[in-house]
Amino acid sequence: MFFVGSAIFHYLGPAFAVLLFARVGPLGVAWLRIASAAAILGAWRRPWRRAGSSGRSSRRLVVVFGSVLALMNAFFYLAIDRLPLATVAAVEFLPVIALAAIGVRNARNLVALALAVAGVYLLIDVRFESEPLGVAFAFANAGLFAAYIVLAHRVSRSPGLGGIDGLAAAMLVAAVVVTPIGGWSAATALLDPVAIAAGIGVGVSSSVIPYVLDQLAMARLARATYALMVSLLPATATVVGVLVLAQVPSWLEVAGVGLVVAGVAVHAEPAVA
């Protein structure tokens, strides 16, 4: 149940963010998203109360996780400003499957990687000539998304500053990291009450709800099980793109997303504690 809720909001929030691009640039929206999420999670969990008693390794993990969150969101918004949401979502999973194939070298993962590469090729072949920069941003986001899955799972199990408290602390770090990247772009929005309200809504629906649900799900699921369930996300992104943004995919794009979904569902993650 936690995962299904996360899957719905994981792309519903970004779809609303695309609608906000008319008022605020992508990096400005990324800043509004992270800053509002950091304020809400910080006020709710007050993670600094545990930071002093947590070990150095826990604090280092939180800093790295927060930095990844900041950069991942920035590249993600730059990508969905140029490419359909479903395409960016599908590309996100190519590094995840590639890492799994490196960690577990078996026929199953080779098939998974072949399916994912074929699917991404279909999607990118449609868009590369018109939006090469968007494709580059999508692949940068994909690499960071793979790091997010690994780091978020570690934070969910961290004994020092883990779970939602670790997420809250990481989001505060992310707010610091993203400010020199997108703060300038969001400056004009601070005088626009509609943009501020919409930015807070994006932060709640994109970062607070799905990331909290991710932590609750990851604390109860093995990483391999969670990685299998994320095969739903490209399909979720496709549906959200159609319903919210009227981004109706071509049959070729539907086939590409389908191949990526199949690849994610088939692959096997390395066993971790």
PLY file of the C-alpha trace (Angstrom):
ply
format ascii 1.0
element vertex 273
property float x
property float y
property float z
element edge 272
property int vertex1
property int vertex2
end_header
0.00 0.00 0.00
2.84 2.39 0.82
4.47 1.63 -2.51
1.28 2.09 -4.55
0.75 5.50 -2.93
4.34 6.44 -3.72
3.96 5.24 -7.33
0.93 7.47 -7.87
2.50 10.61 -6.43
5.98 9.94 -7.85
4.90 11.36 -11.21
1.63 13.13 -10.34
3.57 15.87 -8.55
6.03 16.39 -11.43
3.11 16.54 -13.86
1.74 19.47 -11.86
5.25 20.96 -11.91
5.21 20.96 -15.73
2.07 23.10 -15.59
3.96 25.51 -13.31
6.79 25.97 -15.83
4.72 28.71 -17.50
5.28 30.88 -14.39
8.63 29.61 -13.08
11.56 27.99 -14.89
12.38 24.30 -14.30
15.26 25.00 -11.91
13.10 27.48 -10.01
10.38 24.85 -9.64
13.01 22.38 -8.43
14.06 24.90 -5.78
10.44 25.53 -4.70
9.82 21.78 -4.50
12.86 21.02 -2.38
12.65 24.13 -0.19
8.98 23.56 0.65
9.57 19.86 1.32
12.57 20.69 3.52
10.51 23.22 5.52
7.64 20.76 6.02
9.76 17.73 6.87
12.10 19.80 9.03
9.24 21.27 11.06
7.60 17.86 11.37
10.59 15.67 12.28
13.19 18.20 13.57
16.03 15.84 12.58
18.72 18.05 14.12
17.69 16.65 17.52
19.14 13.25 16.53
22.00 14.49 14.37
24.31 15.09 17.33
23.92 11.54 18.67
24.15 9.83 15.27
27.46 8.46 14.08
29.74 10.04 11.52
28.81 7.43 8.92
25.10 8.21 9.33
25.71 11.93 8.92
27.87 11.31 5.86
25.13 9.13 4.35
22.55 11.89 4.91
24.78 14.51 3.24
25.37 12.31 0.20
21.67 11.41 -0.01
20.67 15.07 0.21
23.12 16.06 -2.52
21.75 13.31 -4.78
18.17 14.49 -4.12
19.06 18.05 -5.10
20.85 17.15 -8.34
18.33 14.46 -9.29
15.41 16.86 -9.01
17.22 19.57 -10.97
18.08 17.26 -13.87
14.63 15.66 -13.77
12.84 18.99 -14.22
15.23 20.07 -16.96
14.44 16.78 -18.72
10.63 16.88 -18.41
10.69 20.47 -19.64
11.94 19.08 -22.97
10.69 15.48 -23.13
7.43 13.64 -22.35
7.12 12.47 -18.75
6.84 8.81 -19.80
10.09 8.97 -21.79
12.06 10.44 -18.88
10.54 7.90 -16.50
11.51 4.98 -18.74
15.09 6.21 -19.19
15.40 6.41 -15.38
15.46 2.63 -15.11
18.21 1.80 -17.58
21.08 2.36 -15.06
19.13 0.47 -12.37
18.94 -2.61 -14.60
22.52 -2.19 -15.82
23.81 -2.10 -12.23
21.77 -5.19 -11.41
23.23 -6.98 -14.43
26.74 -6.15 -13.25
25.95 -7.33 -9.72
24.16 -10.53 -10.76
25.55 -11.85 -14.03
22.95 -14.34 -15.16
20.75 -14.97 -18.19
17.77 -13.33 -16.50
19.54 -10.01 -16.10
20.97 -10.15 -19.61
17.42 -10.52 -20.94
16.26 -7.68 -18.68
19.05 -5.41 -19.88
18.34 -6.24 -23.53
14.64 -5.42 -23.06
15.40 -2.13 -21.29
18.02 -1.05 -23.85
15.63 -1.82 -26.70
12.83 0.10 -25.01
14.98 3.14 -24.27
16.34 3.04 -27.82
12.81 3.22 -29.23
11.96 6.15 -26.95
15.19 8.07 -27.51
15.26 7.45 -31.26
11.96 9.30 -31.49
13.25 12.34 -29.56
17.02 12.58 -29.99
17.14 14.71 -33.15
14.77 17.35 -31.79
15.86 17.35 -28.12
19.43 16.07 -27.63
19.88 18.24 -24.53
16.69 16.85 -23.04
17.98 13.33 -23.64
21.28 14.22 -21.90
19.37 15.59 -18.89
17.23 12.43 -18.82
20.30 10.19 -18.66
21.90 12.36 -15.95
18.69 12.06 -13.93
18.67 8.29 -14.55
22.11 7.82 -13.02
21.09 9.83 -9.98
17.83 7.88 -9.68
19.81 4.64 -9.42
21.85 6.25 -6.63
18.60 7.41 -4.97
17.25 3.85 -4.74
20.46 2.56 -3.15
20.90 5.49 -0.74
17.21 5.74 0.22
17.22 2.06 1.15
20.33 2.55 3.29
18.77 5.57 5.01
15.58 3.62 5.71
17.65 1.00 7.60
20.21 3.34 9.21
20.27 2.91 13.01
21.58 6.42 13.69
19.62 8.89 11.60
17.38 6.70 9.51
13.86 6.44 8.16
11.80 9.60 7.90
14.16 11.50 10.20
17.04 10.71 7.85
14.92 11.80 4.89
14.10 15.08 6.62
17.77 15.74 7.35
18.71 14.88 3.76
16.04 17.24 2.44
17.54 20.08 4.48
20.90 19.28 2.88
19.22 19.18 -0.54
17.77 22.67 0.05
21.27 24.02 0.67
22.73 22.27 -2.38
19.95 23.31 -4.78
19.87 26.98 -3.74
22.86 28.12 -5.86
21.48 26.02 -8.73
17.84 27.11 -8.80
17.38 29.80 -6.15
17.98 32.60 -8.64
15.34 31.19 -10.98
12.78 31.04 -8.18
13.46 34.61 -6.96
10.78 36.21 -9.14
8.23 33.59 -8.01
8.58 34.75 -4.41
6.48 37.79 -5.35
3.80 35.63 -6.99
1.40 34.12 -4.40
-0.04 31.70 -6.96
3.43 30.42 -7.87
4.38 30.04 -4.20
1.20 28.10 -3.41
1.66 25.92 -6.48
5.32 25.34 -5.59
4.36 24.21 -2.09
1.76 21.90 -3.62
4.40 20.44 -5.91
6.76 19.96 -2.97
4.12 18.14 -0.93
2.93 15.92 -3.79
6.40 15.32 -5.29
8.77 15.08 -2.33
6.94 14.84 0.99
4.28 12.22 0.21
6.18 9.89 -2.17
9.53 10.06 -0.34
7.91 9.42 3.05
5.96 6.51 1.56
9.20 5.24 0.00
10.87 5.19 3.40
7.92 3.35 4.94
7.91 0.82 2.09
11.69 0.33 2.02
11.77 -0.29 5.77
9.45 -3.26 5.19
10.64 -4.58 1.82
13.95 -6.05 0.73
15.66 -3.88 -1.89
15.23 -6.64 -4.47
11.46 -6.71 -3.86
11.23 -2.93 -4.01
13.29 -2.86 -7.22
10.86 -5.36 -8.76
7.83 -3.27 -7.81
9.24 -0.10 -9.35
8.52 -1.67 -12.73
5.11 -0.04 -12.28
6.57 3.47 -12.39
7.12 3.94 -16.15
3.54 2.79 -16.73
2.33 5.15 -14.00
4.19 8.02 -15.64
2.58 7.22 -18.99
-0.92 7.29 -17.51
-0.25 10.51 -15.56
1.22 12.13 -18.69
-1.93 11.31 -20.65
-4.42 12.37 -17.97
-2.72 15.52 -16.62
-0.56 16.79 -19.48
-2.38 15.36 -22.52
0.92 13.75 -23.60
-0.58 10.94 -25.66
2.26 8.57 -26.65
2.64 7.06 -30.09
2.44 3.29 -30.50
6.23 3.25 -30.82
6.58 5.05 -27.50
4.07 2.71 -25.85
6.15 -0.23 -27.09
9.32 1.39 -25.69
7.76 1.92 -22.26
6.41 -1.64 -22.33
9.86 -3.07 -23.02
11.37 -1.07 -20.14
8.59 -2.21 -17.77
9.26 -5.81 -18.80
13.00 -5.34 -18.25
12.54 -3.91 -14.76
10.10 -6.70 -13.86
12.45 -9.44 -15.08
15.73 -8.21 -13.58
17.16 -9.56 -10.33
18.91 -7.29 -7.83
22.11 -8.29 -6.00
21.31 -9.69 -2.56
21.86 -7.10 0.17
21.34 -7.12 3.91
0 1
1 2
2 3
3 4
4 5
5 6
6 7
7 8
8 9
9 10
10 11
11 12
12 13
13 14
14 15
15 16
16 17
17 18
18 19
19 20
20 21
21 22
22 23
23 24
24 25
25 26
26 27
27 28
28 29
29 30
30 31
31 32
32 33
33 34
34 35
35 36
36 37
37 38
38 39
39 40
40 41
41 42
42 43
43 44
44 45
45 46
46 47
47 48
48 49
49 50
50 51
51 52
52 53
53 54
54 55
55 56
56 57
57 58
58 59
59 60
60 61
61 62
62 63
63 64
64 65
65 66
66 67
67 68
68 69
69 70
70 71
71 72
72 73
73 74
74 75
75 76
76 77
77 78
78 79
79 80
80 81
81 82
82 83
83 84
84 85
85 86
86 87
87 88
88 89
89 90
90 91
91 92
92 93
93 94
94 95
95 96
96 97
97 98
98 99
99 100
100 101
101 102
102 103
103 104
104 105
105 106
106 107
107 108
108 109
109 110
110 111
111 112
112 113
113 114
114 115
115 116
116 117
117 118
118 119
119 120
120 121
121 122
122 123
123 124
124 125
125 126
126 127
127 128
128 129
129 130
130 131
131 132
132 133
133 134
134 135
135 136
136 137
137 138
138 139
139 140
140 141
141 142
142 143
143 144
144 145
145 146
146 147
147 148
148 149
149 150
150 151
151 152
152 153
153 154
154 155
155 156
156 157
157 158
158 159
159 160
160 161
161 162
162 163
163 164
164 165
165 166
166 167
167 168
168 169
169 170
170 171
171 172
172 173
173 174
174 175
175 176
176 177
177 178
178 179
179 180
180 181
181 182
182 183
183 184
184 185
185 186
186 187
187 188
188 189
189 190
190 191
191 192
192 193
193 194
194 195
195 196
196 197
197 198
198 199
199 200
200 201
201 202
202 203
203 204
204 205
205 206
206 207
207 208
208 209
209 210
210 211
211 212
212 213
213 214
214 215
215 216
216 217
217 218
218 219
219 220
220 221
221 222
222 223
223 224
224 225
225 226
226 227
227 228
228 229
229 230
230 231
231 232
232 233
233 234
234 235
235 236
236 237
237 238
238 239
239 240
240 241
241 242
242 243
243 244
244 245
245 246
246 247
247 248
248 249
249 250
250 251
251 252
252 253
253 254
254 255
255 256
256 257
257 258
258 259
259 260
260 261
261 262
262 263
263 264
264 265
265 266
266 267
267 268
268 269
269 270
270 271
271 272
